[in-house]
Amino acid sequence: MKLIDIGINLMHRSFDKDRHLIVQAAGEAGVSPLIITGTNERGSLEALSYAAKYPGKLYATAGVHPHDAKTCGPATPRKLKDLARHECAVAIGECGLDYNRDFSPRDTQREWFIKQLELAAELAMPVFLHERDAFEDFFAILKERRAGIKNAVVHCFTGSEKELDAYLGLGCFIGITGWICDERRGRHLAGLVKRIPADRLMIETDAPFLMPRDLEDGGGKSGRNEPKYLTHIAEALARHLEKDVKVLAEETYTNSRLFFGIE
């Protein structure tokens, strides 16, 4: 069984001491390649530079998370364009809107979300999207520019039926995480995943975050999520879809490979 983790924060400080072992353990579990999430200019550069050490095993996105939108400046578009041209870059993002914490002013978030969508259209690259408590603004911006975007995945989807249907109506892919394993917060998601067409579904860990709640060892003492746990997420998702996990793995692997242009 082969799986692709489309979203891992591999450059997070919690991986500083054993990053290479994380990649190794994922591969041994059948989880490869990994797509490292870029969240700002510096982080995207670090992700791409690290990915280059593992040809065919690691790739990365290039973008600015809404939390970091306030750090953007006049030189940001040029820098992101340069990063996106890196041989390991497979998407623009993580970009979008996050009104839950408002670490960046909302007008600034919207400005840089739009600019990154424009960059993706210019470079004919897919986008890796983030939305939290900002659906109305997020959807309006995305809908207006969707026709020019090669492809889009709504990463870490945890929203409502209305939101899911809206994204699917725009032709978006949907990324499902270990949230599906949480019997408290993920209960509604267990029913919604059946609405996602098989050719629009992808899976991710968002490691080191979103540890599957029902995992027996709970990530050990650290409680740290890792890409090797994607197999557990796939098994949980397959149960809710009433589908053989090997079939689900093949479908999501193919979707991810084609979406990101991975050989």
Summary of the structure (lengths in Angstrom):
residues: 263
radius of gyration: 16.9
end to end distance: 17.1
largest distance: 49.7
contacts: 922
relative contact order: 0.15
helix: 49%
strand: 17%
